[in-house]
Amino acid sequence: MNLNGPGRLICGTGGVLLLVSLFLPWAGQGGEERSGWEMLTTGDIILAIAAVVAVLAALTGGRFSVFRPDVSLAGLADMLGVLATMILVWLLAFDFPEGSSAEVGAYLSLAGAVGTMVAAGDFSVPPRRWFARTGED
């Protein structure tokens, strides 16, 4: 899948927003604020990787393959966007530190992850076959 038109802009903006939001205030408690980079242990690395891949997919149009010939950079950005969205929804809904209030950075990161996920997703109708054609017909 190739990113074209507004999809590239949305994917790149979502990636930049996700990366920048890691350094904005996420949790506030008693006048003390913690950023997403300080608050998360492993999730921040996953979110940063998702953001960088989204920006690379937007810059290249998602045309390059990653790991395998049939997985494009846009497909990887979509997969990591889904993972980032799931991490952030879980964090905001169930695992946010007690006594802390969610700050603007947490919500901006969720917006960036959802934007990346939606922009990089391939919503085309697949062909009416169970498996991809191998060239041996």
C-alpha positions in Angstrom: 0.0 0.0 0.0 1.2 3.5 -0.8 0.3 6.6 1.2 -1.0 9.2 -1.1 -2.5 12.7 -0.7 -3.8 13.6 2.7 -2.9 10.2 4.1 0.8 11.1 4.0 0.2 14.4 5.8 -2.0 12.8 8.5 0.5 10.0 9.0 3.4 12.3 9.3 1.6 14.7 11.6 0.4 11.9 13.8 4.0 10.6 14.1 5.4 14.0 15.0 2.6 14.6 17.5 3.2 11.2 19.1 6.9 11.8 19.4 6.6 15.4 20.7 3.8 14.4 23.2 6.2 12.0 24.9 8.0 15.0 26.3 4.9 17.0 27.3 3.3 16.6 30.7 1.3 13.4 31.0 0.5 13.1 34.7 0.1 15.8 37.3 -0.1 15.3 41.0 0.2 18.1 43.6 1.9 20.6 41.3 4.4 18.0 40.0 4.2 16.9 36.4 5.7 13.9 34.8 6.2 13.5 31.0 5.4 10.3 29.2 9.1 9.6 28.8 9.5 9.7 32.6 6.3 7.9 33.4 6.5 4.9 31.1 9.2 2.2 31.2 9.0 0.2 28.0 5.9 1.8 26.4 7.8 5.0 25.7 10.3 3.1 23.5 7.4 1.4 21.6 5.7 4.8 21.1 8.9 6.4 19.9 9.5 3.6 17.4 5.9 3.9 16.2 6.3 7.7 15.8 9.6 7.4 13.8 8.1 4.7 11.5 5.1 6.8 10.9 7.2 9.8 9.9 9.4 7.6 7.6 6.3 6.2 6.0 5.0 9.7 5.4 8.3 10.9 3.9 8.7 7.9 1.6 5.0 7.3 0.8 5.3 3.9 2.5 6.6 2.2 -0.7 9.6 0.4 0.8 9.3 -3.1 2.1 10.3 -3.9 5.6 11.5 -7.4 6.8 9.6 -9.1 4.0 8.7 -8.1 0.4 5.0 -8.1 1.1 5.1 -5.8 4.2 5.4 -2.2 3.3 6.6 0.7 5.5 3.0 1.9 5.5 1.8 -1.5 6.8 4.4 -1.4 9.6 3.3 2.1 10.5 -0.3 0.9 10.6 0.6 -2.1 12.8 2.6 0.0 15.2 -0.1 2.6 15.2 -2.6 0.0 16.4 -0.2 -1.2 19.0 0.4 2.4 20.3 -3.3 3.1 20.4 -3.9 -0.1 22.4 -1.1 0.8 24.8 -2.4 4.3 25.3 -6.1 3.3 25.7 -5.1 0.7 28.3 -2.9 3.3 30.1 -5.6 6.0 30.2 -8.5 3.6 31.1 -6.9 1.2 33.5 -3.3 1.8 34.4 -2.9 5.5 35.1 -1.1 6.3 38.4 -3.5 6.7 41.3 -4.0 10.2 42.5 -2.7 11.7 39.2 -4.7 13.5 36.7 -4.2 13.0 33.0 -2.5 16.0 31.4 -2.5 17.2 27.8 0.4 15.0 26.6 -1.4 11.8 27.2 -4.3 12.8 25.1 -2.2 14.3 22.3 -0.3 11.0 22.1 -3.5 9.1 21.7 -4.6 11.5 19.0 -1.3 11.0 17.2 -1.5 7.2 17.5 -5.1 7.1 16.2 -4.2 9.5 13.3 -1.3 7.3 12.3 -3.3 4.1 12.5 -6.2 5.5 10.4 -4.0 7.2 7.8 -1.6 4.3 7.3 -4.4 1.6 7.3 -5.3 -0.1 4.0 -9.1 -0.2 3.8 -9.4 -1.5 0.3 -11.4 -4.6 -0.5 -9.1 -7.7 -0.9 -9.5 -9.9 -4.0 -12.0 -12.9 -3.7 -9.3 -15.5 -3.0 -8.3 -17.2 0.2 -4.6 -16.9 -0.5 -2.4 -14.5 -2.5 -1.5 -15.5 -6.0 1.9 -17.2 -6.3 2.2 -17.0 -10.0 1.6 -20.7 -10.6 -1.8 -20.7 -12.2 
